[in-house]
Amino acid sequence: MSESESERETAVLLDFLPHGRAEDDRPQYQKPPLAYALTEAEFRLLELTFDQDADSGIGDRVAVDPPEEREGVEEVREIEYEDLSGTAQSELEHAVKDIVENDRQRFVDFYNDAQPITLRLHQLNLLPGIGKKLRNNVLEERKRQPFESFDDIEERVAGLHDPKGVLVERILEEVREDDLKYRTFAHRDE
C-alpha cells in the first residue's frame, strides 16, 4: 500500500439529505445537500456538506481525507451520535457490519494482536461477553497459531459463538457512547 493510500480516509454514507436539513429555514435553493457518514478506518461520525449538484445515497463510499481527494464534498465536520438523523442512526449498525465484513482480516487480527490495557484489564475484556475465562481461551489459542478467520476463532475458542458480532457490538458502543474510558476502534477528536 502506498503512503497516499494509507492516509486516504473514506466514509460510508448513513443518510443523504439532497435538500439539506429540514430545520434550516433558508429557501430550498440556498440549502446545500448534506450527508451523515461513518469513517471506515476510525469509525468517526461526520456531517458532510456537498456541492449543489451532488447525487449520492445511503451506503455510498466517499473520500473525506485528504481534502484534495474529496469529490463534491465541500465541508467535513465531526459530530456526535445524537447529531445524526433518525435514518443515519438506524443505518449505523448495517454500516459497521459491512465495514467489518469488507475488511475481515483487520478485525480477525484484533483477536490475534489485542494487548493488555492495564495489569487487570485486557483489550479482549472490552468485548461484550468476554470475561477472564474466554479471554484466556483466546490468548491460549492464538499462542498455538494465529487465527485465520472468524470461523476459525469460533471453532477453536469454546464459548465464543459470534466473534464478528461481538466486535460489531463493541464498535457500536464506542460510536454511540461519549464517556467510555477505553476506546479500541472508534476514535474521536477531543
LINSULUR-V738106 format. One record per residue. N is the residue number from 1. RES is the residue in one small letter. PHI is phi in degrees with one decimal (999 if undefined). PSI is psi in whole degrees, -180 to 180 (999 if undefined). NEAR is the number of other C-alpha atoms within 10 Angstrom. Layout:
n=N res=RES phi=PHI psi=PSI near=NEAR
n=N res=RES phi=PHI psi=PSI near=NEAR
This chain:
n=1 res=m phi=999 psi=131 near=5
n=2 res=s phi=-75.9 psi=163 near=6
n=3 res=e phi=-60.9 psi=-40 near=7
n=4 res=s phi=-66.2 psi=-36 near=9
n=5 res=e phi=-68.2 psi=-39 near=8
n=6 res=s phi=-69.2 psi=-25 near=9
n=7 res=e phi=-95.2 psi=-6 near=11
n=8 res=r phi=-78.1 psi=125 near=15
n=9 res=e phi=-111.3 psi=129 near=19
n=10 res=t phi=-112.9 psi=159 near=20
n=11 res=a phi=-134.3 psi=151 near=26
n=12 res=v phi=-98.9 psi=130 near=26
n=13 res=l phi=-74.7 psi=128 near=26
n=14 res=l phi=-96.5 psi=-26 near=29
n=15 res=d phi=-160.5 psi=144 near=25
n=16 res=f phi=-127.1 psi=123 near=26
n=17 res=l phi=-112.3 psi=95 near=19
n=18 res=p phi=-62.5 psi=-22 near=20
n=19 res=h phi=-113.2 psi=23 near=16
n=20 res=g phi=73.0 psi=-170 near=19
n=21 res=r phi=-72.1 psi=141 near=17
n=22 res=a phi=-63.2 psi=-35 near=10
n=23 res=e phi=-78.2 psi=-5 near=6
n=24 res=d phi=-75.4 psi=118 near=11
n=25 res=d phi=-81.4 psi=-4 near=9
n=26 res=r phi=-67.4 psi=158 near=11
n=27 res=p phi=-58.7 psi=150 near=8
n=28 res=q phi=-54.0 psi=-40 near=14
n=29 res=y phi=-68.3 psi=-16 near=10
n=30 res=q phi=-94.0 psi=-10 near=12
n=31 res=k phi=-93.3 psi=121 near=18
n=32 res=p phi=-76.3 psi=153 near=20
n=33 res=p phi=-59.5 psi=147 near=23
n=34 res=l phi=-135.2 psi=149 near=24
n=35 res=a phi=-142.3 psi=153 near=27
n=36 res=y phi=-108.5 psi=138 near=27
n=37 res=a phi=-143.5 psi=163 near=33
n=38 res=l phi=-125.8 psi=124 near=25
n=39 res=t phi=-71.3 psi=146 near=24
n=40 res=e phi=-80.3 psi=-31 near=21
n=41 res=a phi=-84.7 psi=-44 near=17
n=42 res=e phi=-115.6 psi=4 near=17
n=43 res=f phi=52.0 psi=45 near=21
n=44 res=r phi=-92.9 psi=143 near=21
n=45 res=l phi=-90.8 psi=134 near=28
n=46 res=l phi=-131.2 psi=153 near=25
n=47 res=e phi=-111.4 psi=125 near=22
n=48 res=l phi=-112.5 psi=132 near=24
n=49 res=t phi=-104.2 psi=126 near=23
n=50 res=f phi=-101.0 psi=162 near=24
n=51 res=d phi=-73.9 psi=164 near=16
n=52 res=q phi=-56.9 psi=-33 near=17
n=53 res=d phi=-95.8 psi=18 near=10
n=54 res=a phi=-67.7 psi=143 near=15
n=55 res=d phi=-138.0 psi=100 near=12
n=56 res=s phi=-134.9 psi=173 near=19
n=57 res=g phi=-150.4 psi=171 near=15
n=58 res=i phi=-57.1 psi=134 near=18
n=59 res=g phi=92.5 psi=-15 near=17
n=60 res=d phi=-66.1 psi=149 near=13
n=61 res=r phi=-106.6 psi=134 near=17
n=62 res=v phi=-131.3 psi=148 near=20
n=63 res=a phi=-76.9 psi=134 near=18
n=64 res=v phi=-118.8 psi=-22 near=22
n=65 res=d phi=-143.7 psi=145 near=15
n=66 res=p phi=-69.1 psi=161 near=12
n=67 res=p phi=-52.8 psi=-34 near=14
n=68 res=e phi=-70.2 psi=-12 near=8
n=69 res=e phi=-85.7 psi=-15 near=14
n=70 res=r phi=-70.3 psi=135 near=18
n=71 res=e phi=-117.2 psi=111 near=13
n=72 res=g phi=82.3 psi=-7 near=17
n=73 res=v phi=-93.7 psi=118 near=20
n=74 res=e phi=-90.9 psi=-35 near=15
n=75 res=e phi=-143.2 psi=142 near=15
n=76 res=v phi=-127.5 psi=128 near=18
n=77 res=r phi=-135.7 psi=130 near=10
n=78 res=e phi=-76.4 psi=139 near=15
n=79 res=i phi=-132.8 psi=174 near=16
n=80 res=e phi=-97.5 psi=163 near=15
n=81 res=y phi=-55.1 psi=-41 near=16
n=82 res=e phi=-63.7 psi=-22 near=11
n=83 res=d phi=-78.7 psi=-14 near=14
n=84 res=l phi=-69.5 psi=151 near=20
n=85 res=s phi=-70.0 psi=165 near=17
n=86 res=g phi=-59.2 psi=-40 near=11
n=87 res=t phi=-62.5 psi=-46 near=13
n=88 res=a phi=-61.6 psi=-41 near=21
n=89 res=q phi=-62.2 psi=-40 near=17
n=90 res=s phi=-74.4 psi=-24 near=13
n=91 res=e phi=-84.2 psi=-16 near=17
n=92 res=l phi=-55.7 psi=-48 near=23
n=93 res=e phi=-61.3 psi=-41 near=16
n=94 res=h phi=-61.7 psi=-42 near=13
n=95 res=a phi=-64.3 psi=-44 near=23
n=96 res=v phi=-63.1 psi=-44 near=22
n=97 res=k phi=-58.5 psi=-43 near=17
n=98 res=d phi=-64.0 psi=-42 near=16
n=99 res=i phi=-62.1 psi=-45 near=20
n=100 res=v phi=-63.9 psi=-43 near=19
n=101 res=e phi=-64.7 psi=-40 near=14
n=102 res=n phi=-77.2 psi=-14 near=12
n=103 res=d phi=-133.5 psi=49 near=12
n=104 res=r phi=-50.4 psi=-46 near=16
n=105 res=q phi=-60.7 psi=-38 near=14
n=106 res=r phi=-56.5 psi=-41 near=12
n=107 res=f phi=-85.7 psi=-30 near=21
n=108 res=v phi=-64.4 psi=-40 near=22
n=109 res=d phi=-62.9 psi=-25 near=15
n=110 res=f phi=-58.3 psi=-44 near=17
n=111 res=y phi=-64.7 psi=-33 near=23
n=112 res=n phi=-76.2 psi=-31 near=19
n=113 res=d phi=-113.1 psi=-6 near=13
n=114 res=a phi=-54.8 psi=141 near=14
n=115 res=q phi=-124.2 psi=165 near=13
n=116 res=p phi=-63.5 psi=145 near=11
n=117 res=i phi=-95.5 psi=-46 near=13
n=118 res=t phi=-135.2 psi=-178 near=8
n=119 res=l phi=-61.7 psi=-29 near=6
n=120 res=r phi=-107.4 psi=-8 near=8
n=121 res=l phi=-129.3 psi=133 near=13
n=122 res=h phi=-113.8 psi=151 near=16
n=123 res=q phi=-55.0 psi=-36 near=19
n=124 res=l phi=-62.6 psi=-31 near=25
n=125 res=n phi=-69.6 psi=-15 near=19
n=126 res=l phi=-74.5 psi=-19 near=17
n=127 res=l phi=-75.5 psi=137 near=20
n=128 res=p phi=-56.6 psi=132 near=14
n=129 res=g phi=82.8 psi=0 near=13
n=130 res=i phi=-103.5 psi=108 near=17
n=131 res=g phi=-101.7 psi=-162 near=14
n=132 res=k phi=-59.8 psi=-46 near=13
n=133 res=k phi=-64.8 psi=-50 near=11
n=134 res=l phi=-63.6 psi=-41 near=17
n=135 res=r phi=-57.2 psi=-48 near=19
n=136 res=n phi=-63.5 psi=-36 near=15
n=137 res=n phi=-63.3 psi=-43 near=15
n=138 res=v phi=-62.8 psi=-46 near=21
n=139 res=l phi=-62.6 psi=-41 near=19
n=140 res=e phi=-64.2 psi=-46 near=12
n=141 res=e phi=-66.1 psi=-39 near=15
n=142 res=r phi=-73.1 psi=-24 near=18
n=143 res=k phi=-65.8 psi=-39 near=10
n=144 res=r phi=-65.5 psi=-45 near=8
n=145 res=q phi=-167.5 psi=136 near=9
n=146 res=p phi=-59.2 psi=148 near=16
n=147 res=f phi=-71.3 psi=143 near=21
n=148 res=e phi=-104.5 psi=-22 near=15
n=149 res=s phi=-160.8 psi=171 near=17
n=150 res=f phi=-63.9 psi=-38 near=19
n=151 res=d phi=-61.9 psi=-40 near=14
n=152 res=d phi=-61.3 psi=-44 near=13
n=153 res=i phi=-60.9 psi=-48 near=23
n=154 res=e phi=-61.9 psi=-40 near=17
n=155 res=e phi=-69.8 psi=-38 near=12
n=156 res=r phi=-90.7 psi=-21 near=14
n=157 res=v phi=-110.6 psi=103 near=19
n=158 res=a phi=-62.3 psi=131 near=11
n=159 res=g phi=96.2 psi=-14 near=13
n=160 res=l phi=-100.6 psi=95 near=18
n=161 res=h phi=-88.9 psi=-23 near=14
n=162 res=d phi=-143.6 psi=72 near=13
n=163 res=p phi=-59.4 psi=-34 near=19
n=164 res=k phi=-70.6 psi=-46 near=20
n=165 res=g phi=-61.5 psi=-37 near=15
n=166 res=v phi=-63.6 psi=-42 near=16
n=167 res=l phi=-64.2 psi=-45 near=23
n=168 res=v phi=-58.3 psi=-44 near=25
n=169 res=e phi=-61.0 psi=-43 near=15
n=170 res=r phi=-66.9 psi=-43 near=18
n=171 res=i phi=-60.6 psi=-45 near=22
n=172 res=l phi=-60.3 psi=-42 near=17
n=173 res=e phi=-61.0 psi=-44 near=17
n=174 res=e phi=-66.6 psi=-35 near=22
n=175 res=v phi=-71.6 psi=-40 near=23
n=176 res=r phi=-80.8 psi=-35 near=17
n=177 res=e phi=-91.9 psi=134 near=11
n=178 res=d phi=-80.9 psi=-39 near=12
n=179 res=d phi=-108.1 psi=42 near=8
n=180 res=l phi=-80.2 psi=138 near=10
n=181 res=k phi=-73.0 psi=-39 near=6
n=182 res=y phi=-119.8 psi=135 near=11
n=183 res=r phi=-126.6 psi=130 near=16
n=184 res=t phi=-108.6 psi=-36 near=15
n=185 res=f phi=-110.6 psi=-49 near=20
n=186 res=a phi=-94.2 psi=114 near=21
n=187 res=h phi=-99.8 psi=153 near=15
n=188 res=r phi=-136.2 psi=148 near=16
n=189 res=d phi=-81.5 psi=117 near=6
n=190 res=e phi=-97.7 psi=999 near=3
